Amino acid sequence: MADGEKTEPMGTLSIRVVDAAAGTETPARVHLTDLDGKTVKVTEFPWWHDHFVVPGGGTLSLPESHYHAIVERGAEYRAARADFSIRGNQTTEVAVTTDRFVDVQAAGWWPGDLHVHRPPEDIELLMRAEDVHVAPVITWWNTKNYWSNRSVPNDPSMKFDDNRFYHLMAGEDEREGGAFLYFNGTSPVDLSMCDKEWPSPLTILADAKRANSGLWIDIEKPFWWDVPTAIAQGLCDSIGIANNHMCRRGMYESEAWGKRRDTARLPRPRGNGYWSQEIYYELLSSGIRIAPSAGSASGVLPNPVGYNRVYVHLDGALQWDAWWEGLRAGRSFVTNGPMLFVKANGEIPGHVFQSGEPIDIAITAEILTQDTIPYVEVIKNGAIDHTVPFEEWKRTGSLGALRFDECGWFIVRAVTDNSKTFRFASTAPYYVEVGERKERISRASAQFFLDWVRERIARIKHDDPRKLEEVLAPHRDAERFWSRRVKQANAP
């Protein structure tokens, strides 16, 4: 220290987070800012971007000042706030009470976050603090491999607290065509030899699936260039419609290096969120049935763990395999805010209605939100069929009805009025089969993806002609797949 340099007076914060119902300390996330509204970074607890998590209570050293804390615990607890001052050489005790406004587990709904980049040693505290029950943890990712100097565990699946599960062998292949997430594997996939295009990530995931039939592949975002080709392969299990471009305090407003949206039609800041939904709807309208998923990318993007989450319904106790089976079946909803519990003719999302004649479907919902929802949307075959003002829904509990004279699908969506980010909830699709026909294939939707594949083919470049042909092969297969789909279309 230089002569005459003064040290900033330091004090101690002793913080306790208390569950209102239980009256006991509970893990939680804390966002701490100083008098000027600047984020205060701490070293005593697991830290990321603008927040840290505490196991229920603890102490930390802070400069003398006035502070503001926001305390959150996932999506099912109301946010709490506290203002306090720290004095030099003194301890300030702060107790914050969190209030759970919905107990979804009691109704059989279990939340998971499918995009987690946080250190494995912090995962259990992070899951408790965010009230997340399922989390595959990404430990290998292109040039990074957590296991490069560690022994790969015989069983990478972990259980704690009786009903929380995580898996230590999740991975990500992120390159020119986008990102694919690998779940439920037993060892890392070696990506060290990969360049931007070769070997094609589509070839790698096909090889990985052949080697491990239990592997789950998630399309990390709908707008990645390789999405139509991955869909044509039929090897992907879910797609992230609540993805890491949707953040707690704002949006990543562009498509990065993915397929760009029309920004005049879908303007910033929330246009990217709507674009993800629209692409998913085009897949459904082209006759593709694939489950929606959610992921936050905490550890890479600014989000806390569990900001984007998917709730899966189970009839019995939570088990790892059963949760994934429920996700595949679409017994789910995704959210980064509202709780959206929908029933259609008494059935939860994922249900397939089968009828020999036209069918009427009445929709009801229970919705809980800490943000304002102007109206709830009922989306049928890719278009908004009708909206229900939120205040009208509160009076009746009804979201109206749909009539299907032929096959199709529908989703219920609630988008909040948050102007900075795409904060929403969406059910997984319901499907309707009328008569002998089992699927509805829109010619326009199939053409949308055929054009997309052709654009992707034109973009692919490689200095090595042999490698270029290898990379192009799955895309040419996809071009044939979508060409057939256009010919098979039975709807506009």
VENZIQUI-V737429 format. One record per residue. RES is the residue in one letter. PHI is phi as a letter, one per 40 degrees, with the letter a starting at -180 (999 if undefined). Layout:
RES;PHI
RES;PHI
This chain:
M;999
A;c
D;d
G;g
E;c
K;c
T;c
E;c
P;d
M;b
G;b
T;b
L;b
S;b
I;b
R;b
V;b
V;b
D;c
A;c
A;c
A;c
G;g
T;b
E;c
T;b
P;c
A;a
R;b
V;b
H;b
L;b
T;b
D;c
L;c
D;c
G;g
K;c
T;c
V;b
K;c
V;b
T;b
E;c
F;b
P;d
W;b
W;a
H;f
D;b
H;a
F;b
V;b
V;b
P;c
G;h
G;a
G;i
T;b
L;a
S;c
L;b
P;c
E;c
S;a
H;b
Y;b
H;b
A;b
I;b
V;b
E;b
R;a
G;g
A;c
E;b
Y;b
R;c
A;c
A;b
R;b
A;a
D;b
F;a
S;b
I;b
R;b
G;d
N;g
Q;b
T;b
T;b
E;c
V;b
A;b
V;b
T;b
T;b
D;b
R;c
F;b
V;a
D;b
V;c
Q;c
A;c
A;c
G;g
W;b
W;b
P;c
G;b
D;b
L;c
H;a
V;b
H;b
R;c
P;d
P;d
E;c
D;b
I;c
E;c
L;c
L;c
M;c
R;c
A;c
E;b
D;f
V;b
H;b
V;b
A;a
P;c
V;b
I;c
T;b
W;b
W;a
N;f
T;c
K;b
N;a
Y;d
W;c
S;c
N;b
R;b
S;c
V;c
P;c
N;c
D;b
P;c
S;c
M;b
K;b
F;a
D;f
D;g
N;a
R;b
F;b
Y;a
H;b
L;c
M;b
A;c
G;a
E;a
D;b
E;b
R;a
E;d
G;c
G;h
A;b
F;b
L;b
Y;b
F;b
N;g
G;c
T;b
S;a
P;c
V;c
D;c
L;b
S;c
M;c
C;c
D;b
K;c
E;b
W;b
P;c
S;d
P;d
L;c
T;c
I;c
L;c
A;c
D;c
A;c
K;c
R;c
A;c
N;a
S;c
G;c
L;c
W;b
I;b
D;b
I;c
E;c
K;a
P;c
F;c
W;c
W;c
D;c
V;d
P;c
T;c
A;c
I;c
A;c
Q;c
G;g
L;b
C;c
D;b
S;a
I;a
G;c
I;c
A;b
N;b
N;c
H;c
M;c
C;b
R;c
R;b
G;i
M;b
Y;c
E;c
S;b
E;c
A;f
W;b
G;c
K;c
R;c
R;c
D;c
T;c
A;c
R;c
L;b
P;c
R;c
P;c
R;c
G;d
N;c
G;c
Y;c
W;c
S;d
Q;c
E;c
I;c
Y;c
Y;c
E;c
L;c
L;c
S;c
S;c
G;g
I;c
R;b
I;a
A;c
P;c
S;b
A;a
G;a
S;b
A;f
S;c
G;h
V;b
L;c
P;c
N;c
P;c
V;d
G;g
Y;c
N;c
R;a
V;b
Y;c
V;b
H;c
L;b
D;c
G;b
A;c
L;c
Q;b
W;d
D;c
A;c
W;c
W;c
E;c
G;c
L;c
R;c
A;c
G;g
R;c
S;a
F;a
V;b
T;a
N;b
G;a
P;c
M;c
L;b
F;b
V;b
K;b
A;b
N;f
G;g
E;b
I;c
P;d
G;g
H;c
V;b
F;c
Q;b
S;a
G;c
E;a
P;d
I;b
D;b
I;b
A;c
I;b
T;b
A;a
E;b
I;b
L;b
T;a
Q;c
D;b
T;c
I;b
P;c
Y;a
V;b
E;b
V;b
I;b
K;b
N;f
G;g
A;b
I;c
D;c
H;a
T;b
V;b
P;d
F;d
E;c
E;c
W;d
K;c
R;c
T;b
G;g
S;b
L;b
G;g
A;a
L;b
R;b
F;b
D;c
E;a
C;c
G;i
W;a
F;a
I;b
V;b
R;b
A;b
V;b
T;c
D;c
N;d
S;c
K;b
T;a
F;c
R;c
F;a
A;b
S;a
T;c
A;c
P;c
Y;c
Y;b
V;b
E;b
V;b
G;g
E;c
R;c
K;b
E;a
R;b
I;b
S;c
R;c
A;c
S;c
A;c
Q;c
F;d
F;c
L;c
D;c
W;c
V;c
R;c
E;c
R;c
I;d
A;c
R;c
I;c
K;b
H;a
D;c
D;c
P;d
R;c
K;c
L;d
E;c
E;c
V;c
L;c
A;d
P;c
H;c
R;c
D;c
A;c
E;c
R;c
F;d
W;c
S;c
R;c
R;c
V;c
K;c
Q;c
A;d
N;b
A;a
P;d
